[in-house]
Amino acid sequence: MGKDDTTTKKRRKLNTSSSSESTKLSPGEVYKKVVDFEESESKLRPAEKDAVLFKKICQDIRQLFTDIAELKAKGTEEAKEKLHTKRVEASLQLVALKKLNRLEKVRTRTGRDALHKEKQRVDSTHLLLQNLLYEADHLNKEVTKCLQFKSKDEEIELVPVDDFYKTAPAEVCRLDITKTDEHQLQLARLEWELRQRRELAGACNELVSSKERVAAAIAAARSRLDALAPHLRDVLKATKPLQECLALRLDDKREESKLATLLPPPLFLLYANGSAYSDALGAKNVIVGISGDEDEARRLEQTSNMDNEFVVSNDSDSDQDGNDEDQRDKKKRHHRSAKISKEEKADAKKREALRKHPLHVLVTVKIPDGTGLNLTFSYLMHLKIIVVNFTMNHPKPITGISAADVLDGNCVLNELYIGDTGSDSPHPATSFLLKSAGISEEFQHIISEIGKPYIWAQRMCGLDFMAAIGNERKDLKNVQSCPSLSVATVENFIFTLQKRLKARVELMKELQDLECGKIIPSKEMATIRLSGSMTQWQSVSWSEYVQAPSTTFLVSEGLVSPDNMLYRAIITRQSAKLVALVALSSDYPKQAPLFSLTLHYNGTYHSGTNDDIRDIERYVNSNWQGDNLKPNLSNQITKLLTCLDILLETMGTQEFPPDKVMLQPVRGRNRMKPYKFLKQGSGIFVQFE
């Protein structure tokens, strides 16, 4: 007992001493000691064993939780005592688990710090390597500069060494020194070159002074000639009153004649023949003139030694050019990139391929009411074709929307001759020349930039590519101008265009009346009383026209194309509505308009589903010889209104009582309606035979 008491006292003393020491430490110091201890322990303890221990502790905790759950389910006193013990064990296991977690985090942090230090070391080494490489590259460039350095004397073309020894005097060549020393030889050759150049400079000065004396003599002679110019101008001014009195344009014609000599041959032919017809028909019908940059044309005339054919660079040429450019770039310190130079070269080729002659021929064709079409003829020098730009002159304002469209330049010139729309080049070599110039787009896409190459424009300038093909000429790039072709075509074109303008002016007036709801028929049809009325007239697009069921047959048979002028008319009579789609050809009124009808009354009917509508279309679109009527819009619409009244009045409905005299409302198996009008008395309607 004595020993036990003494040992317990010692233990108490030790505990009290240790507790006093612990109370002396601050919480921060205690935390630091614990952290240091765990860091040292994480280095000493292997991570693999801790992982195995972590798994074992987790398994034990699961087992303890299972036992605690079973003990709670029992609820006995013995179970409660064991439950307390199990809870303590589980708490201790969780404490051990937390410690393992802290040790693992310490290991992770230690590894991350070590990795960061290693990265810093690698980065510093890499930076040092880059610095060394940069210095080495800089030294290589300096060495290359030194090796490529060329002195100014190397650019001087010196005489050969053999000639130098033969021609140079003894005090310059110094054979005993220059034979053994190359530097002294070079200095001697430079000295001899300097002497020779001084002698040549003296001779050049003598020649320049002689040239100045000759130039002074020429200037004196020229001044005497210039003194005559004011006198000549005074003489010309004195003749102007006489020119005005006699209505002569001698001065203007003289200037135009001088300018005409600068025109290319096709445009010169057009100007010569157009001027002749202008003088014959008068300025009220045809006006011909020249516009453009005269100075540029004179410069082009002075450099007329340029090649007539457009030079096309193939792949081999472009490769050779690329090699030459590379060799030149090596000689230069600063050079442009090959990509930019290729783009600039392609743009230059494109501009050169579409280049127009600086001078243009202006032709204005008029009709008596003052309406005129201004045509500008231009010559593409490398494509060898004529393009036309145009504007319209309207003496009076046009009120209708659809009426203004028919006097648009594109519409007036469209198919002036059959099939000639100006939408493609008449020259067979055009596509090849465009591809060679690097222009990938089709010719139709660039027409808006340069103008339209109508076939009649080529013929007016004496060009006929079709004749060249017929004669089996292989070279189509140099088609010669034909004067006889130009003379015949210019005359035919002027009268054809005047006819087209007169027809379009009449059509424009007719469309203006139709948009206002006015229908002015001929005298033969003016006596017919009409019950229906036209409530709408407007132009429609090709897509709208094609989508209508009534136009399927006309489109499929090729009777109507996008080149036609398309309109829609709506005719109403009480609850009945008739929609008429009208197609006018470019040469109206030579060809009668085509009507396609759709009737909306107790359903929808068109020529494909109803015989009566088909009969009305046949009567309106044809049968003009029997009626002895002019096939224009007003007469056709009057006939259409008449046929609609006949159709509705023969249906036998109370809404449309008979208003016209008919022998038989219907006849035959097909129950034909009396659409034919006979002038007997006040007029009577009968069926066609």
C-alpha positions, 0 to 999 in steps of 0.5 A: 500500500505504501508503494502504491501511495507513493507511486500515485503521489508521484503520478499526481506530481507529474500530472500537475507538473505537465498540466502546469506546463501545458497551461503555460503554452498559448493555443497558437503554439499548441496548434503549431506543435500539433501541425509540426508533429502531424507533418513529420508524422506524414513523412514517416508514415507510408501512405499505403498503410494509411490507406489500408488503415483508412479502409479498415476503420471505415469497415469497423465504423460500419460494423459499430453503427450496425451493432448500435442500431441492433442494440437500440432495437433491443432496448434492454439495460444490458443493451444500453450499457453496451450501447454506451461502450459502442458509442465511445468506440465509434467516436474514437474510430472517427477521431482516428479517421479525422487524423488520417484525413489530416495526414492525407491533406498534409501529404497532398499539400506537400506534394503540390508545393514540391510540384510547384517548386519543380515547375518554377525550376523548369520554367526558369531553365526554359526561359534561360534556353529561350534567351540563349536561342534568341541571342544565337539567332541575333548573332546569326542575323548579324553574321548574315548581314555582314556576309551580304554587305555590298559596297557601292563600288561593287555596283559600278561596272568596271572595265575588264582587267585585261582591257584595263591593263591595255588602255590605262596609262602606266601611272594608273595601272602600276604593274609592279603593285597591282599584279600582287595586291588585289586591293590596289588593283581595285583602287587603280581600276576605280581611278581609271573609271573616274577619269573616263567618266569625267571625260564623258561628262565633258563631252555630254556637256558639249552635246547639251549646249548644242541641243539647247542652241537647237531648241532655242531655234525651234522655240523661235520658229514656234513663237512665230507660228503661235503668233498666227493663232490669234489671227486665225481665231479672229477669222473663225469668230468672224464667221460665226454669225454666218454659221448661225444665220445658215444654221450650220454647226461647223465648229461643233462638227469640226471638234467632233470630227477631231474627236472621232479620229480617236474612236476605236474602229467599231465605234467610229463606224457607228458614229459615221453612219449615225451622223449621216442618218442624223443629218438626213432625218434631222435632230428631232429624230436622231442625235449622235455625239461623242463623250468621254475623256479626250486626254485619256484617249489621246494617251491611249492613241500615243501608246497604240503599240500595245498588243491587240490581244489580251495577254493571258498568263497560264500556270507556267507563266505564273510559276515563272513570275513567282520564281522571279519575284522570289529572287528579287525578294531575296535581294531586298531586305524589306519585301512584300508578302506573296499573298498581297501581290497575288491579290493585287495582280488578280484585281489588276487583271480583272480591271484590265479585262473589263476596261472600256475605251475612254470615248463613248458614242451617244445616240438619242432616238426620239419620236414626235411627242418628245419621248426619247431613248438615250443610248451610250455605246462603249467598247470593251477593248480586251473582250472586243464587244460593244456594251450599251447603257441607256436612259429614258427621256419623258416629256410628261410625268407618268402617273401610273405605276404599271404605265411607268414600267413599260417605258423603262429602258430595259423593258423597251429594248428587251427583244427589240429583235427576236431572242435578243435580250442582251443577257449574254455575250455574243463573242464566243471567246468571252468566257475564256477571256474572263476565266484567264483574267481570274474572273470566276463569276459568270458574264451575266453577273457583271452585265450590271457593271458594264452594260448590255451586249445586245446583238443589234449593238454589235451589228450597228458597229459592224461586228458579226461574230456569227458570220465569223463562225460560219466562215470557219474562222479560228481566231475570233479575237480579231473580228474585223468591222464590216461597214456595209453591215453597220449601214444597214443595221443602223437604218433598221435599228432607228426605225425599229426603235421609233416604232417600239417607242410609239407603241410603248407610249400608246401602251403607257396611255392605255395602262394609265386609263386602265389603272384609273378604271377607264376602258376606251374601246373602238367605235365598233364595240362602243355601242355594246352596253356593259354591266360589269366593271373593272375594279383593279389593274396592277402588274404582277411578278413572274412567281405570282403568274406561275402559281395561278392554276389558270396559267399552267397551260400557257407556261408549259407550252412556252407561250408566256415567259419571264420576258413578258409584261404581266398584269392582273385585272379584276372584273366584278358584277355584283357577287361574281368576280373574274380575275384575268391574268394578262401577258403582253409580249415585248413586240405588243401590239404586233402580238395580241395579249394573252388572257388567262381567266378565273371566275369566282361565283358559286365556286372557282372555275378556270379553263382547265375545269370549265368549258365556258371559261375556255370558250371565253379565253379562245374568243378573247385571245384570238378571232380578231380577223372575223371581228375586224378589230385592232388587238389591243388591251381596251378592245380585249377587255371590252370583249371580256366584259361582254363575254362575262355578261353573256355567261352570267345572264345565260345561267338563268339566275335571278341575280343576273337577268338577261340584258342583251338580245340573244337568239338562243341562250345555249346551243348544242350538246356543249351548250355554247353561249352566244359570244359573237356580236352581230350589228343588226339593229341595236345588236344581237348575240349569236353562237360561233359556227 
